[in-house]
């Protein structure tokens, strides 16, 4: 399997034809196209200014508390944007951990403050899998919309899928057997996350990054799976624990 970046893409703006811009620059065949959520958001007009989010009492309360903990001033309008992009606030100190409207759990509802040249912030796509479906139809190959995300119990970020179309999210190995003949009972492989992480290695970060990578040599039809990716609350014991947790730091 080969993963290679699509280079020389221009700065993306609202209304740009992403599929056409990628198709013009992609070399060779692609089995999957992975693209950073930032360019999908920009094309869909999700770049905003903080003035669009006048802060309410809860946002002021959050910003004041985070400023007290960090020693740095916090803009309550940013907290308001996070609240408006979230369905649940899982942690409100020492940082904001939220569930987005499409089920992804991330810090600050995934709102980005970097690489937004003409605005203050960039929101995630409203419905990333719908965006992926549209782009997949236009490009004629499966599409994964990626973002970088931290991980519990580990340092650093890695690429994850927040939207996908044209392939299952996961491969279910349950019922198959290992090399010793033992039946697998719990293994469900998150294929879209693994492809997103592989793509992130060549997408890069910061000023030198590329927002699109093509994957060649991956058999998207070679397995059965499901589109289950985000855990339901009733089976998410970490989230249940967070609901009863309070910050005891300084």
Buried (B, 14 or more C-beta within 10 A) or exposed (E): EEBBBBEEBEEBEEEBEBBEBBBEBBEEEBBBBBBBBBBBBBBBEBBBEBEBBEBEEBBBBBBBBBBEBEEEEBBBBBBBBBBBBBEEBBBBBEEBBBBBBBBBBBBBBBBBEEBBEEBBBBBBBBBBBBBBBBBBEBBEBBBBBBBBBBEEEEEEBBBBBBBBBBBBBBBBBEEEEEEEEEEEEEEBBBBBBBBBBBBBEBBBEEEEBBBBBBBBEBEBEEBEBEEEBBEEEEEBEEBEEBEEEEEEEE
